[in-house]
Amino acid sequence: MGKKQRNANQHNNLSLVAIWERKYGKSAQEVFQEFVTEGHTIETLSEATGFAIGTIKKYSRRFNIYIPTNRAKAQSTQIEKPIHEWYKRLSGDVINLTNILSKRW
């Protein structure tokens, strides 16, 4: 397997900001926000742009933009359903083991 080509690093004096501004014609912060809106994770963004995961994390922190990792995204989808089901049982009109002590019946 060959080494993955990187677009920017400390040796060629090109930053992610300079490359993205030239490529997309927008500020790097706007580009980051668009990628997040499209649902990219740090890993997919790294693969799509050719920048290292560490570089993506560095600039996302610099611009104060949260980009989830694949792991965080997977965990959030696993947690949402049980919480939603629990809330439905808690707020239901029928007495059950979840809501018996939470309301006046």
Backbone hydrogen bonds, N-H to C=O, Kabsch-Sander energy under -0.5 kcal/mol:
donor,donor_aa,acceptor,acceptor_aa,energy
7,N,50,G,-0.7
12,N,9,N,-0.8
14,L,9,N,-0.6
15,S,13,N,-0.5
19,I,15,S,-2.4
20,W,16,L,-2.8
21,E,17,V,-2.5
22,R,18,A,-1.8
23,K,19,I,-2.7
24,Y,20,W,-3.1
25,G,20,W,-0.5
25,G,21,E,-1.2
31,V,27,S,-2.0
32,F,28,A,-2.7
33,Q,29,Q,-2.2
34,E,30,E,-2.1
35,F,31,V,-2.3
36,V,32,F,-2.3
37,T,33,Q,-2.4
38,E,34,E,-1.9
39,G,36,V,-1.5
40,H,35,F,-2.3
42,I,68,P,-2.2
45,L,41,T,-2.5
46,S,42,I,-2.2
47,E,43,E,-2.3
48,A,44,T,-2.4
49,T,45,L,-2.1
50,G,46,S,-2.2
56,I,52,A,-2.1
57,K,53,I,-2.6
58,K,54,G,-2.4
59,Y,55,T,-2.3
60,S,56,I,-2.2
61,R,57,K,-2.3
62,R,58,K,-2.0
63,F,59,Y,-2.2
64,N,61,R,-0.9
65,I,60,S,-2.9
67,I,65,I,-0.5
73,K,69,T,-2.4
74,A,70,N,-2.2
75,Q,71,R,-2.4
76,S,72,A,-2.2
77,T,73,K,-1.6
78,Q,74,A,-1.5
79,I,75,Q,-1.8
80,E,76,S,-1.9
81,K,77,T,-0.8
83,I,79,I,-1.8
84,H,80,E,-2.3
85,E,81,K,-2.7
86,W,82,P,-2.5
87,Y,83,I,-2.5
88,K,84,H,-2.1
89,R,85,E,-2.1
90,L,86,W,-2.4
91,S,87,Y,-2.4
92,G,89,R,-0.6
100,I,96,N,-1.2
102,S,99,N,-1.1
103,K,99,N,-0.7
105,W,103,K,-0.7
